[in-house]
Amino acid sequence: MLQLLLLSLLVQGISQTSAMATAVPKFFVGFDLGTSGARISIVENNSNKIKINCNIKDDEDDHNDLPQYNEVHSDSVQYSSYDDPKSWLLAIESLLQNSPSYLLQATKAICVSGTSASCLLVDTHTGKVTRQPKMYDYDITHSRTNDGDKIDPTAHIKTKHLIDKFAPNEHATRASTSALSKLIHYHYCNNLSKNEVLAHQSEYVASTLFLSDPMKCGAGYLNNRDYVSDWHNALKLGYDVKRLCYPEWLIDCLNNTGIDPNVLPRVVAPGQNIGTISSTASKTFGIHPDAVVVGGTTDSNAAFIAATATDGIPTYGTAVTSLGSTLAIKILSRSFVENSSQGVYSHRFPSFKKGKSSSVEDNSEEELWLVGGASNVGCAILRQENFSNEELVELSKDMDVMINSPIIYYPLTKRGERFPVADGSKEPVLTPKPESRMEFLKAILQGISLVEQQAFEVLGSLGADPKYPNIVWTCGGGSKNDKWIKMRQRMLQNRVNGDISDVKVMKATNSEASFGAAVLAASSFI
């Protein structure tokens, strides 16, 4: 009996060792199309390694120091023009050509993120761009087109009138920079044809480079290109992220204008399998022929996924604060929140369920909402006040961040605020100015921290659930200042309403949108 037991243990040990030795590496590719260039991240999902380690170790906690996602390659390249589709494609091609071939040969999935509400029109029969892009910063009220259209000077007025007539109050499409505003504006400038379809930046690149083979003579409708959007990109087009469909008011709006609703792309969940990579892309770039392309996302949402990936799968109450030129805040909530007058809206967040893709059906059981807003305060004020990087480091060393400064600033660089208060006439408050540069810096950092504190309070008052974050991951240039992180944690723990919170403020290990896109590509394979 003892001999049989020993033999059984020996066989089990050999089997586990063999599984560990023969584990095939799996890599996931994420691209981000940023404002000035493109970036690639290739990650390895370590969850399989963790499972193997748990089988052969007595202490399962030994694997906890192993990050779930390990970035094995990253690179970036600049565009020749940020609003030229050819530049986007050339940038991605360049990144792939410079990527290690062995990583591409073992790639399982690809995901592309792009700038929010950047869109163009494409002929589904030919795959050619019919209208040049209207980018994220294109405002129909004053921006000019670059595709030679003769703009009707009343086009933006007609567009705004139509959307105001059909879109619900506080809806994101009411903004003059929304994708729906741009779509209708295209039409009022030059009537859409029946073959045109709207594609956001990320889905145009995904379809053109990774899902499409060359046109075949005589194939007819089989040559049609399929541009598949996602919950995040389609939000500002009018997609109903609650009911997961295009709403009746949007269809009525398009019909009233004479636009065929077929101009709207199909929508899937971010991370959901769209299709297997084309044979052309596989051969051209050396990507594994079984690799799949998944639903994409926007750059800011990809950055949230990247920043929270250190902590595994984000849970309710997880927040990210981006301390860049401006202050952007997002929190993962159980409830949907929307207030267009303050620039607050909710993205439906994919539920990363173990062993399943992030499909519509998977997510229907549990709703997660990424609620966000953005303030005009931020690190740009430090440049305006002539703080150099060296000075910021030196002044922060001996700064006492555990005691409040008596000086209360609202450190805007110019008039106007979006969130946590919507006030286009709000003036910067940067007086009195102390003689000490350290005290001046401390008051500025405290002022930005107060806005962050108030912003989370406002999101809670608008209906975010939980009302306050339990962990705040920090990214952007301001995340490099450890003293500022300590100041912000103290201030967030001492809430505006007098309550005490145990919120933790942490520096994100990685906040690159391309990394977040790669994590999203890997989510279906957890």
C-alpha positions in Angstrom: 0.0 0.0 0.0 2.9 2.4 0.9 4.6 1.6 -2.4 1.4 2.5 -4.3 1.1 5.8 -2.4 4.7 6.7 -3.1 4.3 5.8 -6.8 1.2 7.9 -7.0 3.0 10.9 -5.5 5.9 10.4 -7.9 3.6 10.3 -10.9 1.8 13.4 -9.7 5.0 15.2 -9.2 6.3 14.3 -12.7 3.0 15.4 -14.2 3.1 18.8 -12.5 6.8 19.3 -13.4 5.9 18.3 -17.0 3.0 20.8 -17.1 5.4 23.5 -15.9 8.0 22.7 -18.4 5.6 22.5 -21.4 3.5 25.6 -20.5 3.3 27.5 -23.8 3.8 31.3 -23.3 0.9 33.5 -24.4 1.3 37.1 -25.3 -1.2 39.9 -25.7 -0.8 43.0 -27.8 -2.2 46.5 -27.0 -2.0 49.6 -29.2 -2.8 53.1 -28.2 -3.4 55.8 -30.8 -2.6 58.9 -28.8 -2.7 62.6 -29.6 0.8 62.8 -31.1 1.8 59.2 -31.8 1.1 55.5 -31.3 2.4 53.1 -28.7 2.6 49.3 -28.4 2.7 47.1 -25.3 3.0 43.4 -25.3 2.2 41.6 -22.0 2.3 38.2 -20.7 -0.5 37.0 -18.5 1.1 35.4 -15.4 -2.1 33.8 -14.1 -1.2 30.5 -15.7 2.2 30.6 -14.0 0.5 31.4 -10.7 -1.8 28.3 -11.1 1.2 26.1 -11.7 3.1 27.5 -8.8 0.1 27.0 -6.5 0.1 23.3 -7.4 3.7 22.7 -6.4 4.1 24.9 -3.4 2.6 24.5 0.1 2.3 28.2 0.7 0.0 29.7 -1.9 0.8 33.2 -0.8 4.3 32.8 -2.3 3.0 33.8 -5.7 1.5 37.0 -4.6 4.5 39.1 -5.5 4.2 38.0 -9.1 2.3 40.6 -11.1 -0.6 39.3 -13.0 0.5 41.1 -16.2 4.2 41.4 -17.1 5.1 43.9 -19.9 7.7 42.2 -22.0 7.9 44.8 -24.8 6.9 48.4 -25.4 7.7 51.0 -28.0 6.3 54.3 -29.4 6.5 56.2 -32.6 5.4 59.7 -33.6 2.8 60.5 -36.3 3.5 62.7 -39.3 0.0 64.1 -38.7 -2.4 63.3 -35.8 -5.5 63.5 -37.9 -4.3 61.5 -41.0 -5.5 57.9 -41.1 -2.5 56.9 -43.2 -0.2 58.1 -40.4 -2.1 55.9 -37.9 -1.6 52.8 -40.0 2.0 53.5 -40.8 2.7 54.1 -37.1 1.2 50.7 -36.1 3.0 49.0 -38.9 6.3 50.5 -37.8 5.7 49.3 -34.2 5.0 45.8 -35.4 8.0 45.6 -37.6 10.2 46.6 -34.7 8.6 44.1 -32.3 10.4 40.8 -31.4 9.1 38.1 -33.8 8.9 35.4 -31.2 6.4 37.5 -29.2 4.1 38.1 -32.2 4.3 34.4 -33.2 2.9 33.6 -29.7 0.3 36.4 -29.6 -3.2 35.3 -28.6 -5.2 38.6 -28.8 -4.9 42.2 -30.0 -6.7 45.3 -28.7 -6.6 48.9 -30.0 -7.5 52.0 -28.0 -7.9 55.5 -29.5 -8.8 59.1 -28.6 -12.4 59.5 -27.5 -14.9 60.7 -30.1 -12.3 60.7 -32.9 -14.1 59.4 -36.0 -14.3 59.3 -39.7 -16.5 57.9 -42.5 -15.5 54.9 -44.6 -17.0 53.2 -47.7 -17.8 49.7 -46.6 -17.4 48.3 -50.2 -13.9 49.6 -50.7 -12.6 50.3 -47.3 -11.5 53.8 -48.4 -11.9 56.8 -46.1 -14.6 59.0 -47.6 -14.5 61.9 -45.0 -11.4 62.9 -43.2 -11.4 62.5 -39.4 -13.0 64.9 -37.0 -10.7 64.3 -34.0 -11.4 64.3 -30.3 -10.8 68.1 -30.1 -12.9 68.9 -33.2 -15.7 71.3 -32.2 -18.5 71.6 -34.8 -19.2 75.2 -33.7 -15.8 76.6 -34.8 -13.5 73.9 -36.2 -12.8 73.7 -39.9 -12.8 70.5 -42.0 -9.7 69.3 -43.8 -11.4 67.2 -46.5 -12.3 69.9 -49.0 -16.0 70.0 -48.0 -17.8 73.2 -48.5 -19.2 73.8 -45.1 -22.7 75.2 -44.8 -22.2 78.0 -42.3 -25.4 77.0 -40.6 -24.4 73.3 -40.4 -23.4 73.5 -36.7 -26.6 75.3 -35.9 -28.8 72.7 -37.6 -26.8 69.9 -35.9 -27.2 71.4 -32.4 -30.9 72.1 -32.9 -31.5 68.5 -34.0 -29.6 66.9 -31.2 -31.2 69.2 -28.6 -34.6 68.1 -30.0 -34.0 64.3 -29.7 -31.2 63.6 -27.2 -32.1 63.2 -23.5 -31.2 65.9 -21.1 -27.6 65.6 -19.7 -26.7 63.2 -22.4 -23.0 63.1 -23.6 -24.1 63.5 -27.2 -25.2 67.0 -26.6 -21.6 68.2 -26.5 -20.4 69.9 -29.7 -17.4 67.6 -29.7 -19.4 64.3 -29.5 -19.3 61.7 -32.2 -23.0 62.1 -32.9 -22.5 65.9 -33.4 -19.7 65.1 -35.9 -21.7 62.5 -37.7 -24.7 64.8 -38.3 -22.3 67.7 -39.1 -20.7 65.5 -41.8 -24.1 65.0 -43.3 -25.1 68.7 -43.2 -21.8 69.6 -44.9 -22.3 67.0 -47.7 -25.1 64.3 -47.6 -24.0 60.9 -46.6 -24.1 58.1 -49.2 -25.7 54.7 -48.5 -22.3 52.9 -48.4 -20.7 55.1 -45.8 -20.3 54.0 -42.2 -18.9 55.8 -39.2 -15.8 54.3 -37.6 -14.0 55.6 -34.6 -10.2 55.8 -34.7 -9.5 52.6 -32.9 -12.0 50.4 -34.9 -10.8 51.8 -38.2 -7.2 50.7 -37.5 -8.3 47.4 -36.0 -10.5 46.5 -39.1 -8.1 47.9 -41.7 -4.9 46.4 -40.4 -6.0 43.2 -38.6 -9.4 42.0 -39.9 -9.4 42.8 -43.6 -7.9 40.9 -46.6 -7.5 42.5 -50.0 -10.6 42.9 -52.1 -11.5 40.0 -54.4 -12.8 40.7 -57.8 -16.4 39.5 -58.2 -16.9 38.9 -54.4 -19.5 41.6 -54.2 -20.9 42.2 -50.8 -18.5 39.6 -49.3 -15.9 42.4 -49.7 -17.7 44.6 -47.3 -15.6 45.8 -44.3 -17.0 45.3 -40.9 -16.2 48.1 -38.4 -17.0 47.0 -34.9 -17.2 49.6 -32.1 -17.3 49.1 -28.4 -19.2 50.4 -25.4 -16.6 53.1 -24.6 -16.1 54.6 -28.1 -19.8 54.4 -28.9 -21.1 56.2 -25.8 -20.7 59.7 -27.4 -22.3 58.4 -30.6 -25.5 57.8 -28.6 -25.2 54.0 -27.9 -27.3 53.1 -24.8 -24.8 51.5 -22.5 -27.6 50.5 -20.0 -29.8 48.6 -22.5 -26.9 47.7 -24.8 -28.5 48.9 -28.0 -28.9 52.0 -30.1 -31.9 53.8 -28.6 -35.1 54.8 -30.4 -34.4 58.5 -30.0 -31.1 58.1 -31.9 -32.7 56.2 -34.8 -35.5 58.8 -35.0 -32.9 61.6 -35.0 -31.0 60.1 -37.9 -34.2 59.3 -39.9 -35.4 62.8 -39.4 -32.2 64.1 -40.9 -32.2 61.6 -43.8 -29.3 59.6 -42.5 -29.6 55.8 -42.9 -29.2 54.3 -39.4 -26.9 51.6 -41.0 -24.2 54.2 -40.8 -23.9 53.2 -37.1 -21.3 50.5 -36.4 -22.0 47.3 -34.6 -21.1 47.5 -30.9 -19.5 44.9 -28.6 -18.1 44.9 -25.1 -14.5 46.1 -24.7 -12.4 42.9 -24.8 -15.0 40.8 -26.6 -13.7 38.6 -29.4 -14.5 40.3 -32.7 -12.8 37.8 -35.0 -9.7 36.0 -36.0 -6.8 38.0 -37.5 -6.8 38.0 -41.3 -4.4 35.8 -43.2 -2.9 39.0 -44.7 -2.1 40.5 -41.3 -0.8 37.2 -40.0 1.6 36.8 -43.0 2.6 40.5 -43.1 3.4 40.9 -39.5 4.3 37.4 -38.4 1.4 37.2 -35.9 0.0 33.8 -34.9 -2.8 32.9 -37.4 -5.2 32.0 -34.5 -4.8 35.4 -32.8 -8.1 37.2 -32.3 -8.9 40.9 -32.3 -11.1 42.1 -29.4 -13.3 45.1 -28.9 -11.3 48.2 -28.2 -11.7 51.2 -25.8 -10.8 54.9 -25.4 -7.4 56.1 -24.3 -8.6 57.3 -20.9 -10.4 54.1 -20.1 -7.4 52.1 -21.2 -5.2 54.2 -18.8 -7.6 53.3 -16.0 -7.3 49.6 -16.7 -3.5 50.0 -16.9 -3.3 51.9 -13.6 -5.4 49.4 -11.7 -3.9 46.2 -13.2 -1.3 46.1 -10.4 -4.1 45.2 -8.0 -5.5 42.5 -10.2 -9.2 42.9 -11.2 -10.5 46.3 -10.0 -13.4 46.3 -7.6 -16.1 48.8 -6.6 -14.5 51.9 -5.1 -11.3 51.7 -7.0 -10.4 55.1 -8.4 -7.7 56.7 -10.6 -6.6 60.3 -10.4 -4.5 61.5 -13.3 -2.3 64.4 -12.3 -1.4 65.8 -15.7 -1.8 69.3 -17.1 -5.4 69.0 -15.8 -7.0 66.8 -13.2 -9.0 63.8 -14.3 -10.8 61.5 -11.9 -12.6 58.1 -12.4 -14.1 55.8 -9.9 -15.6 52.3 -10.4 -19.2 52.4 -9.3 -22.2 50.1 -8.9 -24.4 52.9 -10.3 -24.7 54.9 -13.5 -24.1 58.6 -13.1 -24.6 61.3 -15.7 -24.5 65.1 -15.6 -23.4 66.7 -18.9 -23.4 70.2 -17.5 -20.5 69.2 -15.2 -18.9 66.9 -17.8 -19.7 63.8 -15.7 -20.7 60.6 -17.5 -20.4 56.8 -17.0 -18.7 54.2 -19.1 -20.0 50.7 -18.8 -17.0 48.7 -17.5 -16.3 45.2 -18.7 -16.5 42.5 -16.1 -13.4 40.4 -16.3 -14.9 37.0 -15.5 -12.6 34.1 -15.1 -12.5 31.9 -18.1 -15.0 33.9 -20.1 -14.8 36.7 -22.6 -16.1 40.1 -21.8 -19.2 39.6 -23.8 -22.6 41.4 -23.5 -24.1 38.3 -22.0 -21.3 37.9 -19.4 -21.7 41.5 -18.3 -25.5 41.5 -18.1 -25.4 39.8 -14.7 -23.4 42.5 -13.0 -23.2 46.2 -13.8 -20.0 48.1 -13.3 -19.7 51.8 -14.2 -16.7 53.9 -14.6 -17.8 57.4 -13.5 -15.6 60.3 -14.3 -15.1 64.0 -14.4 -12.3 66.4 -15.3 -11.2 69.7 -13.7 -9.2 72.5 -15.4 -6.8 72.7 -12.4 -3.7 70.6 -12.7 0.1 70.5 -13.1 0.0 73.1 -15.9 -0.1 75.8 -13.1 3.4 74.7 -12.0 4.8 75.5 -15.4 2.9 78.8 -15.4 4.5 79.7 -12.1 8.0 78.7 -13.4 8.6 75.7 -11.2 11.4 73.6 -12.8 11.5 69.8 -12.3 14.7 70.3 -10.2 13.0 72.9 -8.0 9.9 70.7 -7.5 12.1 67.8 -6.3 14.2 70.0 -4.0 11.3 72.0 -2.5 9.3 68.8 -1.8 12.0 67.1 0.2 11.5 69.1 3.4 7.9 70.0 2.9 5.6 69.2 5.9 2.5 67.8 4.2 0.9 66.7 7.4 -0.2 70.2 8.3 -2.5 72.3 6.2 -1.3 75.5 4.6 -3.3 78.5 5.8 -3.4 79.7 2.2 -6.4 78.5 0.1 -5.9 78.5 -3.6 -8.0 77.5 -6.6 -5.1 77.1 -9.0 -6.6 77.5 -12.5 -4.3 78.7 -15.3 -7.2 80.8 -16.7 -10.8 81.6 -16.2 -13.4 78.7 -16.3 -14.0 75.4 -14.5 -15.7 72.2 -15.6 -15.7 70.0 -12.5 -16.4 69.7 -9.6 -18.2 73.0 -10.3 -19.4 74.0 -13.7 -18.6 77.7 -13.9 -17.3 79.2 -17.1 -16.6 82.5 -15.3 -14.7 81.0 -12.3 -11.5 83.0 -11.8 -8.1 81.5 -10.7 -7.3 82.1 -7.0 -3.5 82.4 -6.5 -3.2 85.1 -3.9 -1.8 85.9 -1.4 1.6 84.7 -2.6 4.1 83.9 0.2 7.7 84.9 -0.1 8.8 81.3 0.4 8.8 79.2 -2.8 8.2 76.1 -0.7 5.1 77.5 0.9 3.9 78.8 -2.4 4.3 75.2 -3.9 2.7 73.6 -0.9 -0.4 75.9 -1.2 -0.7 75.1 -4.9 -0.5 71.3 -4.3 -3.0 71.7 -1.5 -5.3 73.6 -3.8 -5.3 70.9 -6.4 -5.8 68.3 -3.7 -8.8 70.2 -2.4 -10.3 70.1 -5.8 -9.7 66.3 -6.0 -11.3 65.9 -2.5 -14.3 67.9 -3.6 -14.6 66.1 -6.9 -15.0 62.7 -5.2 -17.6 64.2 -2.9 -19.5 65.5 -5.9 -19.4 62.1 -7.7 -20.8 60.6 -4.5 -23.5 63.2 -4.3 -24.5 62.6 -7.9 -25.0 58.9 -7.1 -21.7 57.1 -7.4 -21.7 53.9 -5.3 -19.7 53.7 -3.1 -19.9 57.4 -2.5 -16.2 57.6 -1.8 -13.2 55.6 -3.0 -11.3 53.0 -1.0 -8.2 53.2 -3.1 -6.9 55.9 -5.5 -4.3 55.0 -8.0 -2.3 58.0 -9.2 -0.8 58.5 -12.6 0.5 61.4 -14.7 3.5 63.6 -14.0 2.2 64.5 -10.5 2.4 60.9 -9.4 6.2 61.2 -9.2 5.9 63.4 -6.1 5.8 61.1 -3.1 5.2 64.0 -0.7 2.1 65.1 -2.7 0.7 61.5 -2.5 1.0 61.6 1.3 -0.7 65.1 1.3 -3.5 63.8 -0.9 -4.1 60.7 1.2 -4.3 62.7 4.4 -6.8 65.1 2.8 -8.9 62.4 1.2 -9.1 60.6 4.5 -10.3 63.8 6.2 -13.4 64.3 4.0 -15.1 67.6 3.3 -18.2 66.6 5.3 -16.1 65.8 8.4 -16.2 62.0 8.0 -13.1 59.9 8.3 -12.2 57.5 5.5 -9.5 54.8 5.3 -8.8 55.5 1.6 -5.3 54.6 0.4 -3.5 56.7 -2.3 -1.0 54.7 -4.3 1.3 55.4 -7.3 0.3 53.4 -10.3 3.1 51.1 -11.6 1.9 51.6 -15.2 -0.6 54.0 -16.7 0.2 53.7 -20.4 -3.0 53.3 -22.4 -1.3 50.7 -24.6 -0.6 48.6 -21.5 -4.3 48.9 -20.6 -5.3 47.8 -24.1 -3.0 44.8 -23.8 -4.5 43.9 -20.4 -7.9 44.1 -22.0 -6.8 41.8 -24.8 -5.7 39.3 -22.1 -8.9 39.6 -20.1 -10.7 37.0 -22.1 -7.9 34.5 -21.4 -7.8 34.8 -17.6 
